[in-house]
């Protein structure tokens, strides 16, 4: 018996020589496997900047949506309030964000990028623009666009936002 299995279908890989055919029928399994490869690319490219996926997501959302609060960020990223507070504390410690009391509602704390945070976002977005190329090299531009559209459709539970 061979230790490496040949692909069962065009483009279907068999990691570790195991039969994955029952799992590869599940979208969640395929999405999780793809996510693992994309997270490896993220860590390789943006990890040296000290960023985790959630950190990057928060910083980019703040750059695009000034004056949001912790609750809005948590809802947008599906992160619980306690976990968002811990993550924001870490970003504050790094000097990338600051909490600022709202002038409209004194009870509300808004999250703002610092100058260092804005600089980091610029650097990280420049890297992010190409970091997935290796993991997605087998896809054409049209396939990549379709994959993104379909994943967002599933993630948002409806048609893509434009």
C-alpha positions as CSV (number, residue, x, y, z in Angstrom):
1,X,0.0,0.0,0.0
2,X,1.3,3.4,-1.0
3,X,2.0,6.1,1.7
4,X,0.7,8.8,-0.6
5,X,-2.6,8.7,-2.2
6,X,-3.3,10.1,-5.6
7,X,-5.9,12.8,-5.9
8,X,-9.4,11.3,-6.1
9,X,-10.7,14.1,-8.3
10,X,-9.1,16.8,-10.3
11,X,-7.4,19.2,-7.9
12,X,-8.5,17.3,-4.8
13,X,-5.4,16.8,-2.6
14,X,-5.2,14.0,0.0
15,X,-3.1,15.4,2.9
16,X,-1.1,12.8,4.8
17,X,-2.2,10.1,2.3
18,X,-5.6,9.8,4.0
19,X,-9.0,9.5,2.3
20,X,-10.7,12.9,2.8
21,X,-13.6,12.2,0.4
22,X,-16.3,12.1,3.1
23,X,-15.1,15.4,4.5
24,X,-14.5,17.2,1.2
25,X,-18.2,17.0,0.6
26,X,-18.7,19.5,3.4
27,X,-18.4,23.2,2.7
28,X,-17.4,23.9,6.3
29,X,-14.5,21.5,6.1
30,X,-13.3,22.9,2.8
31,X,-13.7,26.5,4.2
32,X,-11.8,25.6,7.4
33,X,-9.0,24.0,5.5
34,X,-8.7,27.0,3.2
35,X,-8.8,29.3,6.3
36,X,-5.9,27.4,7.8
37,X,-3.8,28.1,4.7
38,X,-4.8,31.8,4.6
39,X,-4.0,32.2,8.3
40,X,-0.6,30.8,7.7
41,X,0.0,33.4,5.0
42,X,-1.3,36.1,7.4
43,X,1.0,35.0,10.2
44,X,4.0,34.8,7.8
45,X,3.4,38.3,6.4
46,X,1.7,40.4,9.1
47,X,2.9,38.5,12.2
48,X,6.2,40.3,12.1
49,X,4.3,43.6,12.6
50,X,2.9,42.1,15.8
51,X,-0.6,41.7,14.4
52,X,-3.1,39.0,14.9
53,X,-6.1,38.6,12.5
54,X,-8.5,40.3,14.9
55,X,-6.0,43.2,15.5
56,X,-5.7,43.8,11.8
57,X,-9.4,43.7,11.3
58,X,-10.1,46.2,14.1
59,X,-7.4,48.6,12.9
60,X,-8.7,48.5,9.3
61,X,-12.3,49.0,10.5
62,X,-11.2,52.0,12.6
63,X,-9.3,53.5,9.6
64,X,-12.4,53.1,7.4
65,X,-15.0,54.1,10.1
66,X,-13.7,56.8,12.4
67,X,-15.5,57.4,15.7
68,X,-16.9,53.9,16.3
69,X,-17.3,52.3,19.8
70,X,-16.3,49.0,21.3
71,X,-19.8,47.6,20.9
72,X,-19.9,48.3,17.2
73,X,-16.5,46.7,16.6
74,X,-17.6,43.6,18.6
75,X,-20.8,43.3,16.6
76,X,-19.0,43.8,13.2
77,X,-16.4,41.1,14.0
78,X,-18.6,38.8,16.1
79,X,-16.3,39.2,19.2
80,X,-17.8,39.2,22.7
81,X,-17.6,42.3,24.7
82,X,-15.1,40.9,27.2
83,X,-12.8,39.6,24.5
84,X,-13.1,42.9,22.6
85,X,-12.2,44.8,25.8
86,X,-9.1,42.6,26.2
87,X,-8.1,43.0,22.6
88,X,-8.5,46.8,22.7
89,X,-6.5,47.0,25.9
90,X,-3.7,45.2,24.1
91,X,-4.0,47.6,21.1
92,X,-3.9,50.6,23.5
93,X,-0.8,49.2,25.2
94,X,0.9,49.0,21.8
95,X,0.0,52.6,21.2
96,X,-2.1,51.9,18.1
97,X,-5.5,53.0,19.4
98,X,-6.9,55.2,22.1
99,X,-10.2,55.4,23.9
100,X,-11.8,58.9,23.7
101,X,-14.9,60.0,25.5
102,X,-17.6,61.0,23.0
103,X,-18.5,64.7,23.0
104,X,-22.1,63.8,22.0
105,X,-22.7,61.1,24.7
106,X,-20.4,61.4,27.7
107,X,-21.1,57.8,28.6
108,X,-19.7,56.5,25.3
109,X,-16.0,55.8,24.7
110,X,-15.0,56.0,21.0
111,X,-12.0,54.1,19.7
112,X,-9.6,56.1,17.6
113,X,-6.4,55.2,15.7
114,X,-3.3,56.9,17.0
115,X,-0.7,58.2,14.5
116,X,1.3,55.0,15.1
117,X,-1.9,53.0,14.4
118,X,-2.6,54.9,11.1
119,X,1.0,54.3,10.1
120,X,0.7,50.6,11.0
121,X,-2.5,50.3,9.0
122,X,-0.9,51.8,5.9
123,X,2.1,49.3,6.2
124,X,-0.2,46.4,6.9
125,X,-2.6,47.1,4.1
126,X,0.3,47.3,1.6
127,X,1.4,43.9,2.7
128,X,-2.1,42.5,2.8
129,X,-2.7,43.5,-0.8
130,X,-0.4,40.6,-1.9
131,X,-0.1,38.3,1.1
132,X,-2.8,35.8,-0.2
133,X,-1.3,35.4,-3.6
134,X,0.7,32.2,-2.7
135,X,-2.2,30.5,-1.0
136,X,-4.6,31.4,-3.9
137,X,-2.1,30.9,-6.8
138,X,-4.2,28.1,-8.3
139,X,-7.2,30.4,-8.8
140,X,-7.7,32.7,-11.7
141,X,-8.7,36.3,-10.9
142,X,-12.3,35.4,-11.8
143,X,-12.3,32.4,-9.5
144,X,-10.8,34.4,-6.7
145,X,-13.5,37.1,-7.1
146,X,-16.3,34.4,-7.2
147,X,-14.8,32.7,-4.1
148,X,-14.8,35.9,-2.2
149,X,-18.4,36.8,-3.3
150,X,-19.7,33.4,-2.3
151,X,-17.9,33.3,1.1
152,X,-19.2,36.8,1.9
153,X,-22.7,35.7,0.9
154,X,-22.5,32.8,3.4
155,X,-20.8,35.0,6.1
156,X,-23.5,37.7,5.9
157,X,-26.4,35.3,5.3
158,X,-27.6,37.2,2.2
159,X,-26.3,38.8,-1.0
160,X,-22.9,40.6,-0.9
161,X,-22.8,44.2,0.1
162,X,-21.4,46.6,-2.4
